Amino acid sequence: MSTVPAATAATAPPGVQAPDPPRRGRRGPRRGAVKEALAAYGFLAPGLVLLGTFVFVPLAGAAALSLQRTNGFGDGVWVGLDNYARLFTDPVFWRATLNTVLFTLVVTPGSMALGLGAAVLLNSVLPARGLFRSVLILPMAVSGVATALVGVLVFDQNSGFANAVLRALGLPGVDWQSGGTAAFVTVVLVTLWWRTGFNMLIYLAGLQGIGREMLEAATLDGAGPWQRFRYVVVPMLGPSSFFLVVMNVIYSFQVFDIVFVLTGGGPRNATTVLVTYAYDNGFVTRDQGYAATIGVFLLVVSLAFTWLRWRTSRTKDLVG
């Protein structure tokens, strides 16, 4: 005979009936787990429906379209991997790929360095910090098209502000639109102006999360300002840098609006990037199948880079 009820009764206060011993059935915990899982899926369902409708279904459609040859009229003709084989023999595609890679290599470290410098300054005792923060974040409040239109006002080779300043100084104007290198520089400069505020905001949040105790300890150990920044601040900003590298590289792979408004991909494909080339194929020449192939290529490269960065980063989970 079990002694559990007796033990329970012995420990109960006088005049109070002891509670019944818990029943350890097999279905109780299982039913609780099922209810929790159902509740979780219920909360996730709206997001999953939206994600499937506007992301996964279009991705599947684009992957299917990349296996077809189309001309904008009627149904496409299934050609298998012919569009992917065409990529390797397309000189414009390789020029666009080279421009995209070069754009990424310049804009990503440049905007991150400028954002980090601005964050360090605005995290210190600086007069009118709020005003400077608002000025740097202001480009984030407008679209890329609006930012590019401001860039047109500055870099128009006939009536732009930049050439007006150069001529006022007695210097010759620059062919910002008709010169290949100059056109690429305009795209980079406008993009840096647009992206610096976002990087500054993320780095500023990271700086404010670093404990003062670590900096004070480094100071007591004899570290100067540069040593504290190099060996304490920069490593502690590892998660912020990891996030910004991934976001900036993905953005650079997908850049379209600034290039389209500023240069349209010209002159002579000097500023053509992968997304503008996909746009030209999909909406100008009506070869949607080949445009979808370029899009799938971009997706695979972006996923591969993100996975590689995740696997190789040592500071993504570092906390202060």
N, C-alpha and C positions, 0 to 999 in steps of 0.2 A: 504493500500500500504506500502511496506517495506521501511524503511528509511536507510537501510544499504548502498546502492549505494550512496545516498546523503551524508551521513556522511563520506564515504570514499573519495568522491570527494572534500568535504570541507577541508579535511586534506591534500590533494595532493598539491604539489608546483605549482605555476603558470606556465602554459604552458606545464605541464606534465599530461598526461592522467592517471587517476586513474586506478589501476588494478581492474579486475573483482573480485567480492567477491568469496571466496573459496566455492566450491560445496561440500557439506557434503553428499556424497553418501554412501550407505551401502557396496558397493563392493570394494571401494578403500582400506581401511585398511585390509580387508580380503584378497584381492589379494596380498598385500605386505607381510602379514604373511605367505601366502602359498608359495610365492617366497623364503622367508627366510628359511622356513622349507625345501623346495626342495634343496636349496643351501647347507644347513647343512647336509642333508642326502647324497648329492653328495660328499661332503668332507669326510663323514664317511664311504661311501660305500666301498672303497678299504680295509680299516681296518676291517670292518665288514665281508667282504668276506673272508679275510685271517683268521680272528678269527673263523668264522664258519667252514671253511675248515679244519683248523689244530687244533681246540680246541673242538668246540661243536659237530661236527660230530664224531670225535674219542671218545669223552665222551659218546655219545649216543651208539656207537658201543660197547664200553667197558661195558656199563650198560646192553646191550642186551646179550653180551657174558657171563656176570656173571650169567645169568639165564640158562646156558647150561653146559652140561658135555662134555668135549672134550678130545681127546688123541693125537692131532696133525695131524690126518689123517682124511680126509673127514669132513662132516658136523657134528656139535655138536647136542646133544640130549637135548631137553628142559626139565629141571628138576625143574623149578620154583625157589623157595627159598631154595632148598636143599644145595646149596653151602654156603649160609649165615648161615644156621643151622650148617653146618660143622665147621664153624669158632669157635663156642662155645665149641666144643669137640676136638679141635686140640691143643695139648700141645705145638707144635713148634710155632704155631701162637701166643699163649699167651706169650711164651718166647721171641719171636721177638717183641711183643708189649711192654713187660716189658723193654727190651733192648732199644727200641726206646724212651720210656718215660724217662728212666734213662739218656740216651744220651742227650735228650733235656733239662732235668733239670740241667745237668752239663755244657753243651756247651753254652746254651743261656745266663745265667747270667755271666758265666766265660768270654766269648768273649766280652760281653757288658762292663763288668767291666774293662777288659784290654784295650778295645778300648777307654773307657772314660778316663782312666788314661793316655794313650798315647796322646789323644787329648788335655788334659789339659796341659801336658808338652810341646807339640809341638805348643800350642797356646801362650805360654809364651816366654820370651826372652831367647831362648836356642840356643847355637852355632850349626851351621850345621843343622838347622831345616829341610831344604829342603832334605838333604841327608837322615835323619831319616824317613821323610815322604815317600820317595821313597822306602826305605828298607821295611817299613811296608806294603806299598801298592803293592809291587812287587808280592806277591803270588796271588793277584787278577788278574794279567796279564797272568797267566798260568792256565791251566785247573786243575780240581780236580785230574785227573789221573796223571798229571805231579807232582803235589804236593804230592800225595800218593807215587809215585816212589822215591821222595826225602826222604819221611818217611821210605821207605824200606831200603834205604842206611844207614839211621841213626839207625833204630831199628831191623835190621836183627840180629837174635840171634847168628848166626855163624860168620858173618864178618861185622857186623854193627859198626858204630862209637860209639854208646852209650856203648856197651859192651867192646869195645876197651878201652874207657876211664875208665870204672869201673875196668877192669883188670889191667890197668896201675896204678891205685890207690890201688891195692892189694885187691879189692873187687870181689866177685863172679859175673859172668855174670847173666843176667836175661833172662828167657825163654820168650821172647817177643811174639813169635808166638805159642808156645805150652802151655803156661799158660793162663787160661781163663781171670783172672783179669788183667794180664800184657797186653794181647792182647787188651782188652777193653781200657786200659790206653793209649796205642799207638794210637788208633783211636781218642780218645779225644784230646790228645796232638797235633796231626797233624791237626785236625780240628780247634783247637784254634788258631794255627799258621796261618791257612788259612783265618779264619773269622775275626781276630782282625783288620786287615787293613781296611776291609769294614766298621766295626763299628767305627773305629777311624775316617774315612773320613766323615761319617754322623755326628758324634758328633762334629768334628772340624767345619763343616759348621754351626751347631747349636750354637757353642760357639761364632763364629764370627758374629752371628746375634744378640747377646745380647748387648744392649746399655751400654756404659760405664757410663752413668748417673746413672743407677740403682746401679752399683757397688760402684760408688763414694758416692751415698747417703747412702748406707749401711755402708760404711767406716766412714762417718761423724756421723752416729748413734752409732758408737762404735763397729761394727761387725768386728771380726777378720777374718783371711783367711778361717778358717774352717766354721765359721758361714756364711760368704759370699757364700762359695761353697755349703753348706747344704741348706740354706734357700733362696738363690737367683739363683745360677747357676743351681742346679739340678731341681728345679721346672720349670725354663724357658726352660730346655731341654726336657720338657714333650712330645712335638710332635716328637722329634727325638727318644726318648725312645719308644714311642708308635709304631712308624714305625719299629724300630729295633726288638722289641719283636715279632711282627707279622712275619717279614721276617725271623728272626732266628728260630722261632718255625716251620714255614713252611719248611725251609731248613732242619731242624733236622728231621722232619717227612719224608722227601724225600731223606735223605742221602743214597748214593749208591756207588759212584765211589771210595771214600776213603776207605770204608769198603771192597769193592770187591777187590781192589788192595792190601791192607795191609794184610787182614786176610781171605778174602773169606767167612766171616761169622763164621769161626771156632775160636778156637777149640771147638768141641762139642756144636755148636750153641751159644757159649759164646758172640759172636759179631754179630749174625744174627739180622738184623733189618727188618722192614716190607717190604721195597723195595727189599732187597736182597732175602727175602723169596718168594716174588712175582716173582722175576726173576728165582729162582730155579724151581718154579712150572711151569712157562710159557715156559722156554727154556731148562730145563734139563729133567724134568718129562713130559713135553708137556701137562700139564693140564692147558690150557689157560683159561678155564672158572673159575677155582678156583683162578688163578692169577688175573683175572679181578675183582673177588669179593674182593680180598685184596686191589686192587687199588681203588675200589669204597668206601670201608671202609676208606681208607686214605683220599679220597676227602671229605667225609662227616665229618670226624674229623677235617680236616683243615678248612672247611667252618664254622663249629660250633665254633671252637676256635676263628676264626677271627671275627665272629659276636658277640660272647660273649665279646671279648676284646674291640670291638668298642662300645658296649653298656655300658660297665663298666668303660671305661677310662674317666677321668675328665680333662686330660691335652692334649688331642689330638689336640685341636684347640687353644691352648694357644700361644699367640704371644708376642714378646718383644717390 
